[in-house]
Amino acid sequence: MGRGIILDPWQYPVEIMDSTSLRERQKERRRARIYTVAIDLFKRGGFQTTTATDIAKASNVSRGTFFNYYPYKEAVLLDYGSEVMSRLRDHAETRLQSGTAPLTVLYEVWDRLADENTRERDLFPPLAYEVMNPNPERAHTAYQALPLSKVVELILRPMHQAGMMRTDLSLQRISNLIADTYLMVALRWSAYGTERPLQDEMRLALNLLLEGAVKRDPPRH
């Protein structure tokens, strides 16, 4: 009886792994192409007028393939918003590590975000509305993709640890309120506009949050 062929037990797992890795890279490249094309179309033609069919055609994929990567058109904007949040977080971490005062870092992040929203004014309203989507699953997905409150919490944590923050509210609650205020002020500015630049509007709102609206008399001795 002849000897059977001895197979290397590691051969096929490696080949399968290589094949899987190749497919994943192809998927990543295809998603990146769809994203880049979609954002370009949004900027040139407007978010509302650009359809999934437009994006698929310009990306050289089928409409069904587009929806395999992005289940709805607004999901493309979540990738954009996530990129912005990552840049803001990186900036905050770098500045805090360099010893910059937390409130200075917070104002810097506010200014950078306001500048981004000003440049991409037409993209912000549909992105903000997604956070308030009546579909709980979509709203949760948007909240996870746009963790502004987490960036604020990161910045304020040194002050909280030093006992410089009020104690009747948790740091998470304070951070959420500050992030929500940015969302609403920026949304109103994007939709209706004001005489002041968004950066000025946001600094005014942040000052109000940090200092309060009620005038306080000096303590009596």
FIMARRO-329589 format. One record per residue (C-alpha): residue in one letter; x, y, z. Coordinates in steps of 0.2 Angstrom, whole numbers. Each point is the difference from the previous one (the first is absolute). Layout:
// FIMARRO-329589
<r><rest>A</rest><X>X</X><Y>Y</Y><Z>Z</Z></r>
...
// end
This chain:
// FIMARRO-329589
<r><rest>M</rest><X>0</X><Y>0</Y><Z>0</Z></r>
<r><rest>G</rest><X>8</X><Y>17</Y><Z>-5</Z></r>
<r><rest>R</rest><X>3</X><Y>14</Y><Z>12</Z></r>
<r><rest>G</rest><X>-13</X><Y>13</Y><Z>0</Z></r>
<r><rest>I</rest><X>4</X><Y>19</Y><Z>-4</Z></r>
<r><rest>I</rest><X>5</X><Y>8</Y><Z>16</Z></r>
<r><rest>L</rest><X>-8</X><Y>18</Y><Z>1</Z></r>
<r><rest>D</rest><X>8</X><Y>14</Y><Z>10</Z></r>
<r><rest>P</rest><X>-13</X><Y>4</Y><Z>13</Z></r>
<r><rest>W</rest><X>4</X><Y>19</Y><Z>-1</Z></r>
<r><rest>Q</rest><X>-1</X><Y>1</Y><Z>-18</Z></r>
<r><rest>Y</rest><X>-18</X><Y>3</Y><Z>-3</Z></r>
<r><rest>P</rest><X>-3</X><Y>11</Y><Z>16</Z></r>
<r><rest>V</rest><X>13</X><Y>12</Y><Z>-7</Z></r>
<r><rest>E</rest><X>-7</X><Y>0</Y><Z>-17</Z></r>
<r><rest>I</rest><X>-18</X><Y>3</Y><Z>7</Z></r>
<r><rest>M</rest><X>7</X><Y>13</Y><Z>11</Z></r>
<r><rest>D</rest><X>9</X><Y>9</Y><Z>-15</Z></r>
<r><rest>S</rest><X>-16</X><Y>-2</Y><Z>-10</Z></r>
<r><rest>T</rest><X>-11</X><Y>8</Y><Z>13</Z></r>
<r><rest>S</rest><X>13</X><Y>14</Y><Z>3</Z></r>
<r><rest>L</rest><X>0</X><Y>4</Y><Z>-18</Z></r>
<r><rest>R</rest><X>-19</X><Y>1</Y><Z>-1</Z></r>
<r><rest>E</rest><X>0</X><Y>11</Y><Z>16</Z></r>
<r><rest>R</rest><X>12</X><Y>12</Y><Z>-9</Z></r>
<r><rest>Q</rest><X>-11</X><Y>0</Y><Z>-15</Z></r>
<r><rest>K</rest><X>-15</X><Y>4</Y><Z>10</Z></r>
<r><rest>E</rest><X>9</X><Y>14</Y><Z>9</Z></r>
<r><rest>R</rest><X>6</X><Y>8</Y><Z>-16</Z></r>
<r><rest>R</rest><X>-17</X><Y>-1</Y><Z>-8</Z></r>
<r><rest>R</rest><X>-8</X><Y>8</Y><Z>16</Z></r>
<r><rest>A</rest><X>13</X><Y>13</Y><Z>0</Z></r>
<r><rest>R</rest><X>-3</X><Y>4</Y><Z>-19</Z></r>
<r><rest>I</rest><X>-19</X><Y>1</Y><Z>3</Z></r>
<r><rest>Y</rest><X>2</X><Y>11</Y><Z>15</Z></r>
<r><rest>T</rest><X>12</X><Y>12</Y><Z>-9</Z></r>
<r><rest>V</rest><X>-11</X><Y>1</Y><Z>-15</Z></r>
<r><rest>A</rest><X>-16</X><Y>3</Y><Z>10</Z></r>
<r><rest>I</rest><X>8</X><Y>14</Y><Z>10</Z></r>
<r><rest>D</rest><X>6</X><Y>8</Y><Z>-16</Z></r>
<r><rest>L</rest><X>-18</X><Y>-1</Y><Z>-7</Z></r>
<r><rest>F</rest><X>-8</X><Y>7</Y><Z>16</Z></r>
<r><rest>K</rest><X>12</X><Y>15</Y><Z>0</Z></r>
<r><rest>R</rest><X>-2</X><Y>3</Y><Z>-19</Z></r>
<r><rest>G</rest><X>-19</X><Y>-4</Y><Z>-2</Z></r>
<r><rest>G</rest><X>-7</X><Y>1</Y><Z>17</Z></r>
<r><rest>F</rest><X>-4</X><Y>-14</Y><Z>12</Z></r>
<r><rest>Q</rest><X>-19</X><Y>1</Y><Z>-3</Z></r>
<r><rest>T</rest><X>1</X><Y>-1</Y><Z>-19</Z></r>
<r><rest>T</rest><X>13</X><Y>-14</Y><Z>0</Z></r>
<r><rest>T</rest><X>-8</X><Y>-17</Y><Z>-1</Z></r>
<r><rest>A</rest><X>7</X><Y>-17</Y><Z>4</Z></r>
<r><rest>T</rest><X>-1</X><Y>-4</Y><Z>-19</Z></r>
<r><rest>D</rest><X>11</X><Y>15</Y><Z>-3</Z></r>
<r><rest>I</rest><X>13</X><Y>-6</Y><Z>12</Z></r>
<r><rest>A</rest><X>0</X><Y>-18</Y><Z>-6</Z></r>
<r><rest>K</rest><X>2</X><Y>6</Y><Z>-18</Z></r>
<r><rest>A</rest><X>14</X><Y>12</Y><Z>3</Z></r>
<r><rest>S</rest><X>9</X><Y>-14</Y><Z>11</Z></r>
<r><rest>N</rest><X>-2</X><Y>-13</Y><Z>-14</Z></r>
<r><rest>V</rest><X>-10</X><Y>-12</Y><Z>11</Z></r>
<r><rest>S</rest><X>-18</X><Y>-6</Y><Z>0</Z></r>
<r><rest>R</rest><X>-13</X><Y>9</Y><Z>11</Z></r>
<r><rest>G</rest><X>-2</X><Y>-16</Y><Z>10</Z></r>
<r><rest>T</rest><X>19</X><Y>0</Y><Z>3</Z></r>
<r><rest>F</rest><X>-1</X><Y>18</Y><Z>7</Z></r>
<r><rest>F</rest><X>-14</X><Y>-6</Y><Z>12</Z></r>
<r><rest>N</rest><X>11</X><Y>-15</Y><Z>5</Z></r>
<r><rest>Y</rest><X>13</X><Y>13</Y><Z>7</Z></r>
<r><rest>Y</rest><X>-12</X><Y>14</Y><Z>5</Z></r>
<r><rest>P</rest><X>-18</X><Y>-5</Y><Z>5</Z></r>
<r><rest>Y</rest><X>-6</X><Y>18</Y><Z>-3</Z></r>
<r><rest>K</rest><X>7</X><Y>15</Y><Z>-7</Z></r>
<r><rest>E</rest><X>3</X><Y>9</Y><Z>16</Z></r>
<r><rest>A</rest><X>11</X><Y>-14</Y><Z>6</Z></r>
<r><rest>V</rest><X>14</X><Y>7</Y><Z>-12</Z></r>
<r><rest>L</rest><X>-1</X><Y>16</Y><Z>10</Z></r>
<r><rest>L</rest><X>3</X><Y>-10</Y><Z>16</Z></r>
<r><rest>D</rest><X>17</X><Y>-5</Y><Z>-7</Z></r>
<r><rest>Y</rest><X>4</X><Y>18</Y><Z>-3</Z></r>
<r><rest>G</rest><X>-5</X><Y>6</Y><Z>17</Z></r>
<r><rest>S</rest><X>10</X><Y>-15</Y><Z>8</Z></r>
<r><rest>E</rest><X>15</X><Y>7</Y><Z>-9</Z></r>
<r><rest>V</rest><X>-3</X><Y>17</Y><Z>7</Z></r>
<r><rest>M</rest><X>-2</X><Y>-6</Y><Z>17</Z></r>
<r><rest>S</rest><X>16</X><Y>-10</Y><Z>-1</Z></r>
<r><rest>R</rest><X>10</X><Y>15</Y><Z>-5</Z></r>
<r><rest>L</rest><X>-8</X><Y>10</Y><Z>14</Z></r>
<r><rest>R</rest><X>4</X><Y>-14</Y><Z>13</Z></r>
<r><rest>D</rest><X>18</X><Y>-1</Y><Z>-6</Z></r>
<r><rest>H</rest><X>2</X><Y>19</Y><Z>1</Z></r>
<r><rest>A</rest><X>-7</X><Y>0</Y><Z>18</Z></r>
<r><rest>E</rest><X>11</X><Y>-14</Y><Z>6</Z></r>
<r><rest>T</rest><X>16</X><Y>8</Y><Z>-8</Z></r>
<r><rest>R</rest><X>-4</X><Y>17</Y><Z>8</Z></r>
<r><rest>L</rest><X>-4</X><Y>-8</Y><Z>17</Z></r>
<r><rest>Q</rest><X>16</X><Y>-10</Y><Z>0</Z></r>
<r><rest>S</rest><X>10</X><Y>16</Y><Z>-3</Z></r>
<r><rest>G</rest><X>-7</X><Y>8</Y><Z>15</Z></r>
<r><rest>T</rest><X>-13</X><Y>12</Y><Z>-8</Z></r>
<r><rest>A</rest><X>-14</X><Y>5</Y><Z>12</Z></r>
<r><rest>P</rest><X>-16</X><Y>-11</Y><Z>-3</Z></r>
<r><rest>L</rest><X>-11</X><Y>16</Y><Z>-3</Z></r>
<r><rest>T</rest><X>12</X><Y>6</Y><Z>-13</Z></r>
<r><rest>V</rest><X>0</X><Y>-17</Y><Z>-8</Z></r>
<r><rest>L</rest><X>-19</X><Y>0</Y><Z>0</Z></r>
<r><rest>Y</rest><X>-1</X><Y>17</Y><Z>-8</Z></r>
<r><rest>E</rest><X>12</X><Y>-6</Y><Z>-13</Z></r>
<r><rest>V</rest><X>-10</X><Y>-15</Y><Z>-4</Z></r>
<r><rest>W</rest><X>-16</X><Y>11</Y><Z>-1</Z></r>
<r><rest>D</rest><X>9</X><Y>11</Y><Z>-12</Z></r>
<r><rest>R</rest><X>6</X><Y>-14</Y><Z>-11</Z></r>
<r><rest>L</rest><X>-17</X><Y>-8</Y><Z>-1</Z></r>
<r><rest>A</rest><X>-8</X><Y>16</Y><Z>-4</Z></r>
<r><rest>D</rest><X>12</X><Y>3</Y><Z>-14</Z></r>
<r><rest>E</rest><X>-4</X><Y>-17</Y><Z>-7</Z></r>
<r><rest>N</rest><X>-18</X><Y>3</Y><Z>1</Z></r>
<r><rest>T</rest><X>2</X><Y>17</Y><Z>-9</Z></r>
<r><rest>R</rest><X>10</X><Y>-8</Y><Z>-14</Z></r>
<r><rest>E</rest><X>-13</X><Y>-14</Y><Z>-2</Z></r>
<r><rest>R</rest><X>-16</X><Y>9</Y><Z>4</Z></r>
<r><rest>D</rest><X>-11</X><Y>-10</Y><Z>-11</Z></r>
<r><rest>L</rest><X>6</X><Y>-17</Y><Z>8</Z></r>
<r><rest>F</rest><X>-3</X><Y>4</Y><Z>18</Z></r>
<r><rest>P</rest><X>-20</X><Y>1</Y><Z>1</Z></r>
<r><rest>P</rest><X>-3</X><Y>-18</Y><Z>-7</Z></r>
<r><rest>L</rest><X>14</X><Y>-6</Y><Z>11</Z></r>
<r><rest>A</rest><X>-7</X><Y>9</Y><Z>16</Z></r>
<r><rest>Y</rest><X>-18</X><Y>-6</Y><Z>-4</Z></r>
<r><rest>E</rest><X>7</X><Y>-18</Y><Z>-1</Z></r>
<r><rest>V</rest><X>4</X><Y>1</Y><Z>19</Z></r>
<r><rest>M</rest><X>-18</X><Y>5</Y><Z>3</Z></r>
<r><rest>N</rest><X>-7</X><Y>-13</Y><Z>-12</Z></r>
<r><rest>P</rest><X>-17</X><Y>-7</Y><Z>7</Z></r>
<r><rest>N</rest><X>7</X><Y>-18</Y><Z>-4</Z></r>
<r><rest>P</rest><X>9</X><Y>-4</Y><Z>16</Z></r>
<r><rest>E</rest><X>12</X><Y>-12</Y><Z>-9</Z></r>
<r><rest>R</rest><X>5</X><Y>13</Y><Z>-12</Z></r>
<r><rest>A</rest><X>2</X><Y>14</Y><Z>13</Z></r>
<r><rest>H</rest><X>10</X><Y>-12</Y><Z>11</Z></r>
<r><rest>T</rest><X>12</X><Y>-4</Y><Z>-15</Z></r>
<r><rest>A</rest><X>2</X><Y>19</Y><Z>-3</Z></r>
<r><rest>Y</rest><X>3</X><Y>3</Y><Z>18</Z></r>
<r><rest>Q</rest><X>14</X><Y>-13</Y><Z>0</Z></r>
<r><rest>A</rest><X>8</X><Y>7</Y><Z>-16</Z></r>
<r><rest>L</rest><X>0</X><Y>18</Y><Z>7</Z></r>
<r><rest>P</rest><X>6</X><Y>-1</Y><Z>18</Z></r>
<r><rest>L</rest><X>2</X><Y>19</Y><Z>2</Z></r>
<r><rest>S</rest><X>-5</X><Y>-2</Y><Z>19</Z></r>
<r><rest>K</rest><X>14</X><Y>-13</Y><Z>2</Z></r>
<r><rest>V</rest><X>13</X><Y>13</Y><Z>-7</Z></r>
<r><rest>V</rest><X>-7</X><Y>13</Y><Z>12</Z></r>
<r><rest>E</rest><X>1</X><Y>-12</Y><Z>15</Z></r>
<r><rest>L</rest><X>18</X><Y>-4</Y><Z>-5</Z></r>
<r><rest>I</rest><X>4</X><Y>18</Y><Z>1</Z></r>
<r><rest>L</rest><X>-9</X><Y>4</Y><Z>16</Z></r>
<r><rest>R</rest><X>6</X><Y>-15</Y><Z>10</Z></r>
<r><rest>P</rest><X>16</X><Y>8</Y><Z>7</Z></r>
<r><rest>M</rest><X>-11</X><Y>14</Y><Z>7</Z></r>
<r><rest>H</rest><X>-12</X><Y>-13</Y><Z>7</Z></r>
<r><rest>Q</rest><X>14</X><Y>-9</Y><Z>8</Z></r>
<r><rest>A</rest><X>7</X><Y>16</Y><Z>7</Z></r>
<r><rest>G</rest><X>-17</X><Y>4</Y><Z>8</Z></r>
<r><rest>M</rest><X>-3</X><Y>15</Y><Z>-11</Z></r>
<r><rest>M</rest><X>-17</X><Y>-6</Y><Z>-7</Z></r>
<r><rest>R</rest><X>-17</X><Y>0</Y><Z>9</Z></r>
<r><rest>T</rest><X>-4</X><Y>-16</Y><Z>9</Z></r>
<r><rest>D</rest><X>-19</X><Y>0</Y><Z>-2</Z></r>
<r><rest>L</rest><X>1</X><Y>-6</Y><Z>-18</Z></r>
<r><rest>S</rest><X>11</X><Y>-14</Y><Z>-6</Z></r>
<r><rest>L</rest><X>14</X><Y>4</Y><Z>-12</Z></r>
<r><rest>Q</rest><X>-9</X><Y>-10</Y><Z>-14</Z></r>
<r><rest>R</rest><X>-16</X><Y>10</Y><Z>3</Z></r>
<r><rest>I</rest><X>9</X><Y>16</Y><Z>-1</Z></r>
<r><rest>S</rest><X>10</X><Y>-6</Y><Z>-16</Z></r>
<r><rest>N</rest><X>-17</X><Y>-5</Y><Z>-8</Z></r>
<r><rest>L</rest><X>-8</X><Y>16</Y><Z>3</Z></r>
<r><rest>I</rest><X>15</X><Y>10</Y><Z>-7</Z></r>
<r><rest>A</rest><X>0</X><Y>-11</Y><Z>-16</Z></r>
<r><rest>D</rest><X>-19</X><Y>1</Y><Z>-2</Z></r>
<r><rest>T</rest><X>1</X><Y>19</Y><Z>1</Z></r>
<r><rest>Y</rest><X>13</X><Y>0</Y><Z>-14</Z></r>
<r><rest>L</rest><X>-11</X><Y>-11</Y><Z>-10</Z></r>
<r><rest>M</rest><X>-15</X><Y>11</Y><Z>1</Z></r>
<r><rest>V</rest><X>9</X><Y>17</Y><Z>-2</Z></r>
<r><rest>A</rest><X>9</X><Y>-6</Y><Z>-15</Z></r>
<r><rest>L</rest><X>-16</X><Y>-8</Y><Z>-8</Z></r>
<r><rest>R</rest><X>-9</X><Y>17</Y><Z>2</Z></r>
<r><rest>W</rest><X>15</X><Y>9</Y><Z>-7</Z></r>
<r><rest>S</rest><X>1</X><Y>-12</Y><Z>-15</Z></r>
<r><rest>A</rest><X>-19</X><Y>1</Y><Z>-4</Z></r>
<r><rest>Y</rest><X>-3</X><Y>18</Y><Z>3</Z></r>
<r><rest>G</rest><X>16</X><Y>10</Y><Z>2</Z></r>
<r><rest>T</rest><X>4</X><Y>15</Y><Z>11</Z></r>
<r><rest>E</rest><X>10</X><Y>16</Y><Z>-1</Z></r>
<r><rest>R</rest><X>14</X><Y>-8</Y><Z>10</Z></r>
<r><rest>P</rest><X>12</X><Y>-14</Y><Z>-7</Z></r>
<r><rest>L</rest><X>-4</X><Y>-17</Y><Z>7</Z></r>
<r><rest>Q</rest><X>17</X><Y>1</Y><Z>10</Z></r>
<r><rest>D</rest><X>-7</X><Y>15</Y><Z>10</Z></r>
<r><rest>E</rest><X>-17</X><Y>-7</Y><Z>2</Z></r>
<r><rest>M</rest><X>8</X><Y>-16</Y><Z>8</Z></r>
<r><rest>R</rest><X>12</X><Y>10</Y><Z>11</Z></r>
<r><rest>L</rest><X>-15</X><Y>10</Y><Z>6</Z></r>
<r><rest>A</rest><X>-10</X><Y>-16</Y><Z>4</Z></r>
<r><rest>L</rest><X>15</X><Y>-8</Y><Z>9</Z></r>
<r><rest>N</rest><X>3</X><Y>15</Y><Z>10</Z></r>
<r><rest>L</rest><X>-18</X><Y>0</Y><Z>6</Z></r>
<r><rest>L</rest><X>1</X><Y>-19</Y><Z>4</Z></r>
<r><rest>L</rest><X>17</X><Y>2</Y><Z>10</Z></r>
<r><rest>E</rest><X>-5</X><Y>17</Y><Z>9</Z></r>
<r><rest>G</rest><X>-19</X><Y>-1</Y><Z>1</Z></r>
<r><rest>A</rest><X>-13</X><Y>12</Y><Z>-5</Z></r>
<r><rest>V</rest><X>-5</X><Y>7</Y><Z>17</Z></r>
<r><rest>K</rest><X>9</X><Y>15</Y><Z>6</Z></r>
<r><rest>R</rest><X>8</X><Y>-3</Y><Z>17</Z></r>
<r><rest>D</rest><X>2</X><Y>13</Y><Z>13</Z></r>
<r><rest>P</rest><X>17</X><Y>1</Y><Z>9</Z></r>
<r><rest>P</rest><X>-1</X><Y>-9</Y><Z>17</Z></r>
<r><rest>R</rest><X>-4</X><Y>11</Y><Z>15</Z></r>
<r><rest>H</rest><X>12</X><Y>1</Y><Z>14</Z></r>
// end
